[in-house]
Amino acid sequence: MINSFYSFVTPVKNQENEIYDNIFKLIKKIKKNSFIKNWEIVIIDDGSDDKTFKKLIYLKKKEKRIKIFKNFRNKGKGYSIKRGINNINVKSSRVVLIDSDIPYYNELGLFLKKLQNNDLVIINRRDKRSKFIINNNNNIYSYLRFFIGNSINLLFRFLNLTDQKDTQAGLKGFNAKYKKLFKKVKTNGFLFDLELLILFSNKGLKPFSIPSKYSVSQNSSIKLKFGTFYKIFSDLVTIYINDCKKKYN
């Protein structure tokens, strides 16, 4: 690939203690891949009320290829990613959507290489080769997240919205020429990923899936409470109605 400009888009909220180390961890991995000639990291602070944004300002002083934006109130993961996509470099050839805790770090090198020659690459935690690792300090929460995640995905497939067994993993990459698809994304929350994969599928793109070893982060921003499930259900209704009306075609 002649032009190998990678844009990394990362939403973040209330991670003042982790964000500095996590971003430089990502930068270290990027620099190990010599085929990436140019790159940038676009970070969107989604209404943090701690010192996260101050840490981001400091990060930008250390690394000029970092762009930072701030939502002055919490707008959701989907909204933040769409804002990031709108601000990537016009020369970008590949876009990587990655959660701020830099998940699937061990698979990231392979992921970036496969993205060179594939228009869509995703992590697939439901692949037979993937392995779910239980954190002994957080095992009840981990099992609950695993069970709820599987149940929600079964619902997605029951409604015939997708044939993918894993839509929510926090690492996806695609050819930057498809960034215009984001204008059709209507949701701003957790199910943004599902909506995006529906749009890619309707473009005839089949994702290249990468298995992984994974666990549930103790610092996860997803809380198992009524408000979270209400937002998920609300987004799902929106997506289902839009799909029935052929708005993603």
C-alpha positions in Angstrom: 0.0 0.0 0.0 1.5 3.3 -1.2 -0.1 5.6 1.4 0.0 4.2 4.9 -1.4 7.0 7.0 -3.1 5.5 10.1 -5.5 7.5 12.1 -6.3 6.2 15.6 -9.6 7.5 17.1 -10.0 7.1 20.9 -12.8 8.3 23.1 -12.0 8.7 26.8 -13.8 9.6 30.0 -12.4 10.1 33.6 -9.1 8.3 33.1 -6.7 10.8 34.7 -4.6 8.0 36.3 -4.3 5.8 33.2 -4.6 7.9 30.0 -0.9 9.0 29.9 0.5 5.5 30.2 -2.1 4.0 27.9 -1.5 6.5 25.0 2.2 6.1 25.1 1.7 2.3 25.2 -0.2 2.7 22.0 2.5 5.0 20.5 5.1 2.4 21.3 3.2 -0.3 19.4 2.6 2.0 16.4 6.3 2.8 16.1 7.2 -1.0 16.1 5.3 -1.3 12.8 7.6 0.1 10.1 5.0 -0.1 7.4 3.1 2.7 9.1 4.8 5.7 7.5 2.5 8.4 9.0 0.1 8.4 11.9 -2.0 10.4 14.3 -4.0 9.8 17.4 -7.3 11.7 17.7 -8.6 11.7 21.3 -12.0 12.9 22.4 -12.6 13.6 26.0 -16.3 12.7 26.5 -17.2 15.1 29.3 -14.6 14.1 31.9 -15.1 15.8 35.3 -11.6 14.9 36.6 -8.1 15.9 35.3 -8.2 13.8 32.2 -8.3 16.8 29.8 -5.3 18.4 31.5 -3.4 15.1 31.1 -4.3 15.2 27.4 -3.0 18.7 27.0 0.3 17.5 28.5 0.3 14.5 26.2 -0.1 16.8 23.1 2.9 18.8 24.2 5.0 15.6 24.3 3.7 14.3 21.0 2.6 16.7 18.2 0.8 13.9 16.3 -1.9 13.8 19.0 -5.1 15.8 18.4 -7.4 16.4 21.4 -11.1 17.5 21.5 -13.5 17.9 24.4 -17.2 17.3 24.7 -18.3 19.7 27.5 -20.8 17.2 28.7 -21.1 13.4 28.3 -22.4 12.7 24.7 -21.6 9.0 24.4 -19.0 6.8 22.8 -20.7 6.8 19.4 -20.9 10.6 19.3 -17.3 11.0 20.4 -16.0 8.6 17.7 -18.1 10.4 15.0 -16.5 13.7 16.1 -13.1 12.1 15.9 -13.7 10.7 12.4 -14.8 14.2 11.3 -11.3 15.5 12.4 -8.9 12.9 11.0 -6.3 13.9 8.5 -7.4 14.1 4.9 -4.4 12.0 4.0 -5.5 9.1 6.2 -5.7 5.7 4.5 -6.7 3.5 7.4 -8.7 4.3 10.6 -8.5 2.4 13.8 -11.2 2.8 16.5 -9.7 1.8 19.8 -10.9 2.1 23.4 -8.8 4.2 25.7 -7.6 1.3 27.8 -5.8 0.0 24.6 -7.5 -3.5 24.7 -6.2 -6.5 22.8 -2.6 -5.1 23.0 -1.0 -8.4 22.2 -3.1 -8.7 19.0 -2.6 -5.1 17.9 0.5 -5.7 15.8 -1.2 -8.4 13.8 -4.3 -6.3 13.6 -2.5 -3.4 12.1 -0.7 -5.6 9.5 -4.0 -7.2 8.4 -5.5 -3.8 8.0 -3.0 -3.0 5.3 -4.7 -5.3 2.8 -8.3 -5.5 4.2 -11.0 -2.9 4.2 -12.5 -4.0 7.5 -10.7 -5.7 10.4 -12.3 -6.6 13.8 -11.4 -8.4 17.0 -13.7 -11.5 17.4 -13.9 -12.7 21.0 -16.4 -15.4 20.0 -13.9 -17.1 17.6 -13.1 -20.7 18.7 -9.5 -19.7 19.1 -10.3 -16.8 21.5 -9.9 -17.3 25.2 -11.8 -15.5 28.0 -9.5 -14.9 31.0 -11.2 -14.4 34.4 -9.8 -11.8 36.7 -9.9 -13.3 40.2 -10.4 -9.9 41.8 -13.4 -9.2 39.6 -14.8 -12.6 38.7 -18.5 -11.9 39.4 -18.5 -8.7 37.3 -16.5 -10.5 34.5 -19.0 -13.4 34.3 -22.0 -11.1 34.3 -20.4 -9.0 31.5 -19.7 -12.2 29.5 -23.2 -13.5 30.0 -24.9 -10.2 29.2 -22.7 -9.6 26.1 -23.5 -13.0 24.7 -27.3 -12.6 25.4 -27.4 -9.1 23.7 -25.6 -10.5 20.7 -28.1 -13.3 20.4 -30.8 -10.7 20.4 -29.0 -8.8 17.6 -28.9 -12.0 15.5 -32.5 -13.0 16.4 -33.6 -9.6 15.0 -31.6 -10.3 11.9 -29.5 -7.2 12.3 -26.1 -8.9 11.9 -24.5 -12.3 11.5 -21.5 -11.3 13.5 -21.1 -13.0 16.9 -19.1 -10.2 18.3 -20.0 -6.6 17.4 -18.8 -4.8 20.6 -15.1 -5.4 20.9 -13.2 -2.1 21.4 -10.9 -2.5 18.4 -12.0 -2.1 14.8 -10.2 -0.8 11.7 -11.3 0.2 8.2 -10.3 1.8 5.0 -10.6 5.6 5.4 -12.5 5.9 2.1 -15.6 4.5 4.0 -15.6 7.3 6.6 -18.6 8.9 4.9 -20.7 6.0 6.2 -20.6 7.6 9.6 -23.0 10.3 8.4 -25.7 7.5 8.5 -25.0 6.5 12.1 -27.9 7.6 14.2 -27.0 6.3 17.7 -24.4 7.9 20.1 -24.1 5.2 22.7 -22.9 1.6 23.2 -24.6 0.2 20.1 -22.7 2.5 17.8 -20.6 -0.5 16.9 -23.5 -2.6 15.8 -24.9 0.2 13.6 -21.5 0.7 12.0 -21.1 -3.0 11.2 -24.6 -3.0 9.6 -23.6 -0.2 7.3 -20.3 -2.0 6.4 -22.3 -5.2 5.7 -24.7 -3.4 3.4 -21.7 -2.2 1.5 -20.7 -5.8 0.9 -17.8 -5.7 3.3 -17.0 -8.9 5.2 -14.7 -8.2 8.2 -11.4 -10.0 8.6 -11.7 -11.4 12.1 -8.8 -11.8 14.6 -9.2 -14.0 17.7 -7.9 -12.8 21.0 -7.2 -13.5 24.7 -9.4 -11.1 26.6 -10.7 -10.2 30.0 -13.0 -7.6 31.5 -11.2 -4.5 32.6 -11.6 -3.5 36.2 -11.6 0.1 35.0 -14.4 -0.5 32.5 -16.7 2.5 32.0 -19.7 0.2 31.4 -21.7 0.0 34.7 -24.4 -2.6 35.2 -27.2 -0.4 36.2 -30.7 0.5 34.9 -29.6 3.6 33.0 -27.1 1.6 31.0 -29.6 -1.0 30.0 -32.2 1.7 29.1 -29.7 3.4 26.8 -28.9 0.0 25.1 -32.5 -0.8 24.7 -33.3 2.6 23.3 -30.5 2.5 20.8 -31.5 -1.0 19.8 -35.0 0.1 19.0 -33.7 3.0 16.9 -31.4 0.7 15.0 -34.1 -1.9 14.4 -36.6 0.7 13.1 -34.0 2.3 10.8 -33.0 -1.2 9.5 -36.7 -2.0 8.8 -37.0 1.3 6.9 -33.9 0.4 4.9 -32.1 3.6 6.0 -28.8 1.8 6.1 -29.0 0.6 2.5 
